Amino acid sequence: MKKWLASLFVMCLLFSVSALAQSVTFQYLSNPQGNTWANYSLSADGKTMAANLGGEIYLWTLAGGFTDLGTGDFLNSNIGISADGSTITSTRVGSDGLTNASLWKQGTGWIDLGIPRNGCSIDNNWSDGWSLNADGTVAVGLAWYCTGRAEGFRWTAKKGMASLGHPIDASSRATAISADGSTIVGFWESPQQGFRRAIRWAGGKRDMFAGINTPGEATALTSDGSQIVGQAWNGTTPAAFYFTDATGVISLGTLSKNPYDESIANSISDTGVVVGWSGDPFGGGIKAFIWDTKHPKANMHYLRDVLNRAGANIPSNIYLTTALTISADGSTIVGSWFDVKTFQQGTWMARFQ
């Protein structure tokens, strides 16, 4: 009886994810830069995407594919796009020869976001752009200050780059901003131990909501800032988490339940679907997972299995190693794949219809 109930519970989870749509279109995206690392950020409707491919920045659209926007910084994989798809932020080499957080808009091209008042260049780098609000008028990221550490920033055209503060002799980073601009999340290092801790900036206050002694970081949030995901130590391993003020921190565990494995949540949709990776990042391999907030006590699931149930027909030799981003409306997921037969790898996109 218990086994039957557990099976039914899993079936309900898979149905709720599959119920995003009646069918799914799965495709492999050709990397214009060839065999190199890749990172992506999706617009709210999933029809526009920013891509950082080995340091080259691209705009991707459903109709036109990839458009090269110029060279970024080959040492930085960060990339962000506004919810409306009009604006991209990343890191580029400025007119002074140093890398800067930068903003791209259709029709105007790239601009540098400047430096904070206490800014210093560290290893030829002023700052990095990470995320944008709905219309691209607010950018967040990290900038270097003059003790050789980094601090989170918030940028607007009117006020320029404003510091979000930092721990004494330690670093912070603003990783993501909600579409409505109300909430920023990232990490705030511990000055004593040196590890990162998840932080939220909202209402003029800083909040280490996962605990001041809990290693981890926040990586993404919903459009209204009410739901946050990332990675935090759960007493056994660094694991993906889901957080709201009502639920507190929920650890999502790992796919394998192996105490030596890890997981991290990379993105969350406004429909409550969380994606990321789980496994051993130091040689044992990782797999893309999906988790549904409608069943918060259920286990995460291997994304390939869920997509195949929706009609993706991904062959058994293709491993989905990570899900990097999901659109706010839940219609599109993008990540990386690996072929265990040919040892080739690349990018996949799943679109629910």
HELIX and SHEET records of a PDB file:
HELIX    1   1 LYS A    2  SER A   18  1                                  17    
HELIX    2   2 LEU A  303  ARG A  309  1                                   7    
SHEET    1   A 4 VAL A  24  LEU A  29  0                                        
SHEET    2   A 4 GLN A 345  PHE A 352 -1                                        
SHEET    3   A 4 THR A 332  ASP A 339 -1                                        
SHEET    4   A 4 ILE A 318  ILE A 326 -1                                        
SHEET    1   B 4 ALA A  38  LEU A  42  0                                        
SHEET    2   B 4 THR A  48  LEU A  53 -1                                        
SHEET    3   B 4 GLU A  56  THR A  61 -1                                        
SHEET    4   B 4 GLY A  65  THR A  71 -1                                        
SHEET    1   C 4 GLY A  80  ILE A  81  0                                        
SHEET    2   C 4 THR A  87  VAL A  93 -1                                        
SHEET    3   C 4 THR A  99  LYS A 105 -1                                        
SHEET    4   C 4 GLY A 109  ASP A 112 -1                                        
SHEET    1   D 4 SER A 127  LEU A 132  0                                        
SHEET    2   D 4 VAL A 138  TRP A 144 -1                                        
SHEET    3   D 4 ALA A 150  THR A 156 -1                                        
SHEET    4   D 4 GLY A 160  SER A 163 -1                                        
SHEET    1   E 4 SER A 172  ILE A 177  0                                        
SHEET    2   E 4 THR A 183  TRP A 188 -1                                        
SHEET    3   E 4 ALA A 198  ALA A 202 -1                                        
SHEET    4   E 4 LYS A 205  ASP A 207 -1                                        
SHEET    1   F 4 GLY A 216  LEU A 221  0                                        
SHEET    2   F 4 ILE A 228  TRP A 233 -1                                        
SHEET    3   F 4 PRO A 238  THR A 244 -1                                        
SHEET    4   F 4 GLY A 248  GLY A 253 -1                                        
SHEET    1   G 4 GLU A 262  ILE A 268  0                                        
SHEET    2   G 4 VAL A 273  ASP A 280 -1                                        
SHEET    3   G 4 GLY A 285  ASP A 292 -1                                        
SHEET    4   G 4 HIS A 301  TYR A 302 -1                                        
END                                                                             
